[in-house]
């Protein structure tokens, strides 16, 4: 499973590489709520995916159907909390 852990205002790993058609799971193991939102605050936020609020202990899954580099961030914490999914 391609898993990104959300904790302490960070995504770990910050960059993950997956194959086309493979899901990525983000799991909030921290103590505060976060989002996983595609794009940046200034560039198409949420156009590809937006998890909504992910409370502690919850998660979000998205399957990438095309190759590319997809940046994402937490809408609650801004670009300070961001990551990249590389799809090949």
BARO-403450 format. One record per residue: residue number from 1; residue in one letter; x, y, z of N, C-alpha, C in turn. Coordinates in pm, 1 decimal. Layout:
<recs>
REC|NUM|A|X|Y|Z|X|Y|Z|X|Y|Z
...
</recs>
This chain:
<recs>
REC|1|X|85.6|-118.8|0.0|0.0|0.0|0.0|89.1|123.8|0.0
REC|2|X|52.5|223.3|-77.0|123.2|350.7|-84.3|62.5|444.1|19.7
REC|3|X|130.8|459.6|131.9|74.9|532.1|244.5|159.3|654.2|279.8
REC|4|X|90.9|765.5|305.0|153.7|887.6|354.1|95.3|913.2|492.7
REC|5|X|182.5|931.8|589.4|139.4|959.2|726.4|131.5|1110.5|747.4
REC|6|X|21.0|1154.8|804.9|1.4|1295.4|840.6|23.4|1304.5|991.1
REC|7|X|121.8|1387.2|1029.7|149.8|1400.9|1172.1|233.7|1525.5|1195.4
REC|8|X|206.0|1595.4|1303.2|285.2|1711.6|1342.7|303.2|1812.0|1229.3
REC|9|X|195.8|1842.6|1159.2|196.1|1940.9|1050.3|292.6|1905.9|937.8
REC|10|X|303.1|1776.5|906.4|386.0|1734.4|794.0|328.7|1608.1|731.1
REC|11|X|366.9|1586.1|607.0|334.8|1463.8|535.2|462.6|1381.6|528.0
REC|12|X|454.9|1253.6|560.3|572.6|1168.1|557.1|541.8|1038.6|483.3
REC|13|X|608.7|1014.4|370.4|713.5|1097.9|312.6|653.2|1219.9|243.3
REC|14|X|737.7|1322.1|221.1|691.4|1443.4|152.2|672.7|1417.7|3.4
REC|15|X|744.5|1319.6|-51.2|728.2|1281.2|-191.9|716.9|1130.1|-198.4
REC|16|X|618.1|1083.7|-275.1|596.8|940.8|-293.2|579.6|914.3|-442.2
REC|17|X|632.4|801.0|-488.5|619.9|763.1|-629.2|532.7|638.0|-638.2
REC|18|X|433.0|644.2|-727.7|340.2|531.2|-745.1|318.3|507.7|-894.1
REC|19|X|263.4|393.4|-927.0|227.6|363.6|-1064.2|87.8|414.3|-1096.8
REC|20|X|63.4|438.3|-1225.4|-69.8|479.2|-1271.0|-171.4|374.1|-1226.3
REC|21|X|-284.0|419.7|-1174.8|-390.1|330.1|-1130.7|-373.1|277.5|-989.4
REC|22|X|-269.3|323.1|-921.4|-244.2|278.0|-783.6|-296.1|382.9|-684.9
REC|23|X|-363.6|338.3|-579.8|-413.8|433.8|-480.5|-304.6|480.1|-385.1
REC|24|X|-322.3|601.6|-336.1|-240.1|654.5|-227.3|-334.6|677.3|-109.8
REC|25|X|-290.4|634.4|8.4|-369.4|651.2|129.5|-296.1|747.3|221.5
REC|26|X|-365.1|850.7|265.8|-312.1|942.7|365.7|-380.8|909.5|497.9
REC|27|X|-303.4|889.3|603.1|-358.3|855.8|734.7|-315.4|962.6|835.3
REC|28|X|-415.1|1018.9|902.6|-386.7|1122.2|1002.9|-356.2|1055.5|1136.2
REC|29|X|-228.1|1051.9|1169.5|-184.9|995.7|1297.3|-145.9|1105.8|1394.9
REC|30|X|-178.6|1228.6|1361.1|-148.9|1341.3|1448.5|-263.3|1368.6|1544.6
REC|31|X|-256.3|1484.6|1608.0|-357.4|1519.6|1708.1|-450.5|1631.3|1663.3
REC|32|X|-431.9|1681.9|1538.4|-518.8|1787.2|1487.2|-571.3|1749.6|1349.0
REC|33|X|-672.9|1819.1|1305.1|-732.8|1795.1|1173.5|-646.0|1853.4|1062.7
REC|34|X|-652.5|1791.7|944.0|-578.1|1835.8|826.5|-663.8|1810.1|703.2
REC|35|X|-616.6|1857.9|587.1|-676.0|1820.8|458.9|-565.0|1772.9|367.5
REC|36|X|-604.0|1704.9|262.2|-514.5|1669.2|151.3|-581.9|1728.0|28.5
REC|37|X|-525.7|1838.4|-22.0|-589.4|1914.7|-128.5|-491.4|1933.8|-243.4
REC|38|X|-530.8|1893.4|-362.5|-441.8|1905.6|-477.7|-415.1|2051.2|-511.9
REC|39|X|-300.1|2074.3|-578.7|-262.3|2208.7|-620.2|-192.9|2284.4|-508.9
REC|40|X|-201.8|2415.9|-517.0|-148.5|2505.7|-414.1|-259.4|2605.9|-382.1
REC|41|X|-245.1|2683.2|-275.3|-348.9|2781.7|-245.2|-373.3|2879.3|-361.0
REC|42|X|-268.1|2906.0|-440.1|-280.1|3002.8|-549.5|-304.1|2938.5|-685.9
REC|43|X|-294.1|2806.9|-696.3|-302.3|2740.7|-826.1|-392.1|2618.1|-822.6
REC|44|X|-515.5|2635.2|-868.3|-612.9|2525.9|-879.4|-632.8|2444.0|-752.6
REC|45|X|-650.2|2505.5|-637.3|-667.8|2425.8|-516.4|-790.5|2335.7|-525.5
REC|46|X|-768.4|2206.5|-502.3|-878.6|2111.1|-498.4|-934.8|2069.9|-632.0
REC|47|X|-875.0|2112.6|-742.3|-930.6|2078.7|-873.5|-928.4|1928.1|-898.9
REC|48|X|-820.5|1860.8|-861.7|-810.4|1716.7|-884.9|-867.9|1636.2|-768.8
REC|49|X|-835.2|1675.0|-646.2|-889.3|1605.7|-529.0|-886.1|1696.7|-407.7
REC|50|X|-977.5|1672.9|-316.1|-983.1|1745.2|-189.0|-1048.7|1652.6|-87.4
REC|51|X|-973.6|1617.8|13.0|-1020.8|1521.0|112.7|-1129.4|1575.2|203.7
REC|52|X|-1140.8|1707.3|212.7|-1220.7|1762.6|321.0|-1140.8|1743.9|448.9
REC|53|X|-1200.0|1772.5|562.0|-1129.7|1761.5|689.7|-1105.1|1615.4|724.8
REC|54|X|-978.6|1584.8|754.6|-940.8|1450.1|799.8|-907.6|1461.4|948.5
REC|55|X|-994.3|1409.2|1031.5|-972.5|1415.0|1175.5|-869.2|1311.5|1218.3
REC|56|X|-809.2|1329.6|1335.7|-713.8|1231.0|1386.0|-774.6|1090.7|1384.8
REC|57|X|-695.8|993.8|1338.1|-741.3|855.4|1330.0|-811.6|820.9|1201.1
REC|58|X|-838.3|919.6|1116.5|-907.0|896.1|989.7|-809.0|904.9|873.0
REC|59|X|-860.3|877.0|753.0|-774.7|880.9|636.0|-849.5|920.3|510.5
REC|60|X|-775.3|924.3|400.8|-827.4|962.0|269.8|-750.8|882.2|165.5
REC|61|X|-821.7|833.3|63.9|-759.0|756.2|-44.0|-793.1|819.6|-178.0
REC|62|X|-693.1|827.6|-265.3|-714.2|877.4|-400.9|-632.8|791.3|-495.8
REC|63|X|-693.0|755.2|-610.1|-625.6|676.7|-712.4|-593.0|766.2|-830.6
REC|64|X|-466.9|768.5|-868.8|-418.5|853.2|-978.1|-430.4|777.1|-1110.0
REC|65|X|-502.3|835.2|-1205.8|-530.2|766.6|-1332.7|-438.6|809.8|-1446.3
REC|66|X|-349.9|905.5|-1419.1|-256.8|948.7|-1523.5|-121.1|982.3|-1463.4
REC|67|X|-17.5|971.5|-1547.1|118.5|1000.9|-1502.2|137.4|1151.1|-1483.9
REC|68|X|231.0|1187.0|-1398.2|264.6|1327.2|-1376.1|312.3|1350.1|-1234.8
REC|69|X|340.3|1474.8|-1203.2|376.5|1515.5|-1067.4|262.4|1599.9|-1012.8
REC|70|X|208.0|1557.7|-901.0|91.1|1621.8|-843.9|124.9|1676.9|-705.4
REC|71|X|125.8|1809.5|-694.0|151.3|1873.1|-565.2|20.9|1881.2|-487.7
REC|72|X|33.9|1882.0|-357.3|-83.4|1894.7|-270.9|-41.8|1964.9|-142.3
REC|73|X|-140.7|2007.4|-65.4|-114.9|2081.4|58.8|-230.3|2062.3|154.7
REC|74|X|-214.0|2111.9|275.1|-321.0|2112.1|374.5|-385.2|2251.0|374.9
REC|75|X|-514.7|2257.9|348.3|-582.9|2387.4|345.4|-583.1|2456.2|482.4
REC|76|X|-573.3|2379.7|587.6|-573.9|2436.4|721.9|-439.5|2502.2|753.0
REC|77|X|-329.8|2441.7|706.9|-195.5|2488.6|741.6|-120.0|2552.1|625.2
REC|78|X|-175.2|2552.3|506.0|-115.2|2619.1|391.4|5.8|2547.4|335.6
REC|79|X|84.8|2620.5|256.5|197.2|2559.2|186.6|309.7|2515.4|278.9
REC|80|X|304.4|2557.2|405.1|401.0|2506.3|503.8|389.1|2354.7|513.6
REC|81|X|271.0|2303.7|484.3|243.8|2160.4|491.6|204.5|2114.2|351.7
REC|82|X|302.2|2063.7|276.7|275.5|2023.7|138.6|353.7|1897.2|102.7
REC|83|X|317.2|1838.1|-10.2|383.3|1716.9|-56.6|365.8|1700.5|-205.4
REC|84|X|424.4|1593.3|-260.2|418.5|1564.0|-402.6|395.8|1415.5|-423.1
REC|85|X|306.5|1382.4|-516.3|290.0|1245.1|-561.4|339.6|1239.9|-704.5
REC|86|X|438.6|1154.3|-729.9|491.5|1132.2|-864.8|426.8|1003.3|-915.1
REC|87|X|357.8|1014.2|-1027.4|288.6|898.5|-1084.8|355.8|862.5|-1216.9
REC|88|X|397.1|735.8|-1227.4|465.1|688.0|-1348.4|388.6|574.6|-1410.5
</recs>
